Amino acid sequence: MTYFRKNIEAMAGYVPGEQPKDLGRYVKLNTNENPYPPSPKVLDVLKKVDADALRRYPDPSADAARQAVAKALGVGAEQVICGNGSDEVLTMIVRAFVPEGGLMTFPYPTYSLYEVLAQIQGCRYRAVDSPEDFSLPPAEALLEGKPQLILVNNPNAPTGVFFAPELISELAERAEGVVVVDEAYVDFADGDCLDVAKTRPNVLVLRTLSKSYSLAGLRFGFAVGSEVLIAGLMKVKDSYNCSRLAVELAVAALGDQAYMRGNVEKIRRERQRLTEALRKRGFSVLDSQTNFILATVPACALGNGDGRKWYSQLKSRGVLVRYFDRRRLKDKIRITVGTPAECDALLKAVDEVKGA
């Protein structure tokens, strides 16, 4: 006997990246965390936390954070909604726009949470295969069936490929539903779709403080779009979804753009170095616009194109990367760009595996 709805009983649920208990044993390059600490301004706020204030509910609209986002991105505060990570904002979006039995579409491969959110909602979803080079699928394929929601992770995870804003704008112009551009990694890219969200009434852009701002543990994200879309989302969000502390720290982080940009540039430089080093070692590496790379593993004593074996062998040498046991990804591993020392440790382990 089960008490769950049929769709919940049938689904597997989202599987996050491995978070080992004995973290000190590993160079952790599997969940795209920023290797550098958050802004000193964030730490200053932490030192001055008013403990008495924590007994009171936070501002239900997180207005201070909305204003900080607005200032950083050049939009109105009424065009911003905040959440407990951009994942929660994604949940609001699916809740708000896709009816039970409705349709949402997205490219494949992409962030696997999307299909899980569809399963929870009890709606249909279609994962549209990306071309061989992992570029954006044709608009016709994403629009087929007139979906209420189209999700585009840009730059895309786990491929790291960036889709031109012009393609997203064209897709939105033709869509009858809402187009969401999930820009979790956009600060590491050469462009963004913010202007598309500013000019298209059916476009939302999602961002997070988890990656470029080094605040994955804080859980703070937001969406930017038209006032009409944001006002509708406000109806479905949880009453106090952003903690008082999260809002204060988010305001501090967003107010230190120079610090964030400095860390991003270090990661972009290391991304290029790591990409070139792996290519010299026989890996095929996609050009990435994120803080990670997706690498097709070379043939060696482990066998031809077995990403799982590479993952296991690197883990046994103290380096954690991400392996996806999914179609089109089984011969690949995803590697977070760490510090130069962390990437050197990875390359040393790679050389040991190749020589085994």
C-alpha positions in Angstrom: 0.0 0.0 0.0 1.2 3.5 -0.8 -0.1 6.9 0.3 1.7 8.8 -2.4 0.3 10.1 -5.7 1.0 7.8 -8.5 3.5 10.1 -10.2 5.5 10.5 -7.0 5.5 6.8 -6.3 6.8 6.1 -9.8 9.6 8.7 -9.9 13.2 8.2 -8.8 13.8 11.8 -7.6 16.8 14.1 -8.2 20.2 12.8 -7.4 22.6 15.6 -6.3 26.4 15.3 -6.8 28.3 13.3 -4.2 29.0 15.1 -0.9 31.4 12.8 0.9 31.5 12.9 4.7 35.3 12.6 4.8 35.8 15.6 2.6 39.4 16.1 3.6 40.3 13.0 1.7 39.4 14.5 -1.7 40.1 17.2 -4.1 36.4 17.9 -4.8 35.8 18.8 -8.4 32.3 17.2 -8.9 29.6 19.8 -7.9 30.8 23.0 -9.5 31.5 24.9 -6.3 33.6 28.0 -6.5 37.1 27.2 -5.1 37.5 30.7 -3.7 35.8 32.2 -0.6 32.9 34.6 -0.8 33.5 38.4 -0.6 35.0 39.7 2.6 31.9 41.9 2.8 29.8 38.8 3.3 32.1 37.7 6.1 31.8 41.1 7.7 28.0 40.8 7.8 28.3 37.3 9.3 30.4 38.7 12.1 27.8 41.4 12.9 24.7 39.2 12.9 22.0 40.5 15.3 21.1 37.3 17.1 17.9 38.8 18.4 16.7 39.6 14.9 16.7 35.9 14.0 13.7 35.3 16.2 11.6 37.5 13.9 10.3 36.5 10.5 12.1 38.0 7.5 10.7 40.3 5.0 8.4 38.0 2.9 9.3 39.7 -0.3 13.1 39.9 0.4 12.9 43.5 -0.8 16.5 44.4 0.2 17.8 41.6 -2.0 15.4 42.5 -4.8 16.8 46.1 -4.8 20.4 44.8 -4.7 19.7 42.6 -7.7 18.0 45.5 -9.5 21.0 47.7 -8.9 23.5 45.1 -10.1 21.6 44.2 -13.2 20.0 47.5 -14.2 16.3 46.4 -13.8 13.5 47.4 -11.5 13.1 45.8 -8.2 9.5 44.8 -9.2 11.1 42.7 -12.0 12.9 40.5 -9.5 11.7 37.5 -7.3 14.1 35.8 -4.9 14.2 32.2 -3.7 15.9 29.6 -1.6 18.4 28.9 -4.4 17.4 29.1 -8.1 16.1 25.6 -7.7 13.2 26.9 -5.6 12.5 29.5 -8.2 12.3 26.8 -10.8 9.8 25.0 -8.6 7.7 28.1 -8.4 7.8 28.5 -12.2 6.7 25.0 -13.0 3.9 25.3 -10.4 2.8 28.6 -11.8 2.9 28.0 -15.6 2.4 24.2 -16.3 -1.0 22.6 -15.5 -1.3 19.0 -14.5 -1.1 17.2 -17.8 0.5 20.2 -19.5 3.7 20.2 -21.4 7.2 21.5 -20.8 10.2 21.0 -23.1 14.0 21.4 -22.7 17.1 20.4 -24.6 18.9 17.1 -23.8 21.3 16.7 -22.2 20.7 19.3 -19.6 20.1 19.9 -15.8 18.3 16.7 -14.7 16.2 18.5 -12.1 14.0 19.8 -15.0 12.4 16.4 -15.6 12.1 15.7 -11.9 10.1 18.9 -11.5 7.8 17.9 -14.4 7.3 14.5 -12.7 6.4 16.1 -9.4 3.9 18.5 -11.1 2.3 15.6 -13.0 2.8 17.2 -16.3 4.3 15.9 -19.6 7.8 16.8 -20.6 9.9 16.3 -23.7 13.7 16.3 -23.7 14.7 17.4 -27.2 18.0 16.0 -28.4 20.7 18.5 -29.0 22.7 18.2 -32.2 25.9 16.3 -32.3 27.9 19.4 -31.2 25.5 20.0 -28.3 24.2 23.3 -29.7 20.6 24.4 -29.1 18.0 22.2 -30.7 16.0 23.8 -33.5 13.2 26.0 -32.3 10.6 23.9 -34.1 11.5 20.9 -32.0 11.3 22.8 -28.7 8.0 24.4 -29.7 6.3 21.2 -30.9 3.1 20.5 -29.0 2.8 24.2 -27.9 4.5 23.8 -24.4 3.4 26.0 -21.6 7.1 26.2 -20.5 10.4 25.9 -22.3 13.5 25.6 -20.1 16.9 26.5 -21.5 20.0 26.1 -19.3 22.5 28.7 -20.7 25.4 28.1 -20.5 24.2 24.5 -20.5 25.0 21.9 -17.8 26.6 19.5 -18.1 28.0 20.5 -21.5 29.2 24.0 -20.8 28.0 25.2 -24.2 26.6 28.7 -24.6 23.6 29.5 -26.8 23.5 32.8 -28.6 20.9 35.3 -27.1 19.6 35.8 -30.6 18.5 32.2 -30.7 16.7 32.5 -27.4 15.0 35.7 -28.5 13.8 34.0 -31.7 12.5 31.0 -29.6 10.6 33.4 -27.3 9.1 35.3 -30.1 7.6 32.1 -31.5 6.6 30.5 -28.2 3.0 30.7 -26.9 4.2 29.9 -23.4 7.0 31.1 -21.1 10.7 30.7 -21.9 13.0 30.4 -18.9 16.7 30.9 -19.4 18.5 29.3 -16.4 21.7 31.3 -16.2 23.3 29.6 -13.2 26.7 29.8 -14.8 26.4 32.9 -16.9 29.0 35.0 -15.1 31.7 32.7 -16.5 30.4 33.2 -20.1 31.0 35.8 -22.8 27.4 36.9 -22.9 23.9 36.6 -21.3 20.2 36.8 -22.1 19.3 39.6 -19.7 18.3 41.9 -22.5 16.0 39.2 -23.9 14.2 39.1 -20.5 14.0 42.9 -20.5 12.4 43.1 -23.9 10.3 39.8 -24.2 7.2 39.7 -22.0 7.3 35.8 -21.8 11.0 35.4 -20.8 12.4 34.9 -17.3 16.2 34.8 -16.6 17.3 32.8 -13.5 20.5 33.4 -11.6 22.1 32.1 -8.4 24.8 33.1 -5.9 26.0 29.5 -5.7 28.6 29.6 -8.4 30.3 32.9 -9.2 29.6 34.4 -5.8 30.9 31.3 -3.9 27.7 31.0 -1.8 26.4 27.5 -2.7 25.9 26.9 1.0 23.7 30.0 1.4 21.0 28.9 -1.0 20.0 32.1 -2.7 18.8 32.6 -6.3 16.5 34.9 -8.2 14.6 35.4 -11.4 14.3 38.5 -13.5 11.4 39.2 -16.0 8.4 41.4 -16.7 6.4 42.8 -13.8 3.5 40.7 -14.9 5.4 37.4 -14.7 7.0 38.3 -11.4 3.7 39.4 -9.8 2.2 36.0 -10.8 5.1 34.1 -9.3 4.7 36.0 -6.0 1.4 34.3 -5.6 2.9 30.8 -5.5 6.1 31.3 -3.5 6.3 30.1 0.1 5.4 32.9 2.6 8.9 33.4 4.0 11.1 31.6 1.5 14.3 33.6 2.0 15.8 33.8 5.5 16.7 37.1 7.1 20.4 36.0 7.1 20.3 34.9 3.5 19.0 38.2 2.4 21.6 40.2 4.3 24.4 38.1 2.9 23.0 38.2 -0.6 22.9 42.0 -0.4 26.6 42.1 0.7 27.7 39.7 -2.1 25.8 41.5 -4.8 27.3 44.8 -3.7 30.8 43.5 -4.3 30.8 42.9 -8.0 34.5 43.6 -8.4 35.4 40.8 -6.0 33.1 38.3 -7.8 34.6 39.4 -11.2 38.1 38.9 -10.0 37.4 35.3 -9.0 35.6 34.6 -12.2 38.6 35.8 -14.2 40.9 33.4 -12.3 38.5 30.5 -13.0 38.2 31.4 -16.7 42.0 31.4 -17.0 42.3 28.1 -15.2 39.5 26.7 -17.3 41.6 27.3 -20.4 44.7 25.8 -18.9 42.9 22.7 -17.8 41.2 22.3 -21.2 44.5 22.5 -23.0 46.2 20.1 -20.6 43.5 17.5 -20.9 43.4 17.7 -24.7 47.1 17.0 -24.7 46.4 13.9 -22.7 43.9 12.6 -25.3 40.6 13.9 -23.9 38.1 15.5 -26.2 37.0 18.6 -24.3 34.1 20.9 -25.3 34.7 24.6 -25.2 33.1 25.7 -22.0 31.5 28.9 -20.9 31.1 27.7 -17.3 33.2 26.9 -14.3 33.4 23.2 -15.4 34.4 21.3 -18.4 32.9 18.2 -20.0 35.6 15.8 -21.2 35.2 12.6 -23.3 37.6 10.1 -21.8 40.4 8.6 -24.0 41.0 5.0 -24.7 43.5 3.4 -22.4 43.9 0.3 -20.2 40.5 1.1 -18.6 38.9 0.4 -21.9 37.5 2.6 -24.7 35.3 5.5 -23.6 34.2 4.3 -20.2 33.5 7.4 -18.1 32.5 5.4 -15.0 35.8 3.7 -14.8 37.6 7.0 -15.1 35.5 8.4 -12.3 36.2 5.4 -10.1 39.9 5.4 -10.8 40.2 9.2 -10.1 38.2 8.8 -6.9 40.5 6.1 -5.7 43.3 8.6 -6.1 41.6 11.2 -4.1 40.0 13.3 -6.9 36.2 13.5 -7.2 34.7 14.3 -10.6 31.1 13.8 -11.8 29.9 10.9 -13.9 26.5 10.8 -15.5 25.1 7.3 -16.3 22.9 8.7 -19.0 22.6 8.5 -22.8 25.3 10.5 -24.7 27.2 11.1 -21.5 28.5 7.6 -20.5 31.9 8.2 -22.2 32.4 11.5 -20.4 33.3 13.0 -17.1 32.4 16.5 -15.8 35.2 18.4 -14.0 34.8 21.5 -11.9 37.5 24.1 -12.5 39.3 24.4 -9.2 42.4 26.3 -8.1 45.6 25.7 -10.0 46.8 23.4 -7.2 43.5 21.4 -7.4 43.7 21.1 -11.1 47.3 20.0 -10.9 46.2 17.2 -8.5 43.6 16.2 -11.1 46.2 16.1 -13.9 48.6 14.1 -11.8 45.8 11.5 -11.1 44.9 11.5 -14.8 48.5 10.7 -15.7 48.6 7.9 -13.1 45.4 6.4 -14.5 46.7 6.6 -18.1 49.9 4.9 -17.1 48.2 2.2 -15.0 
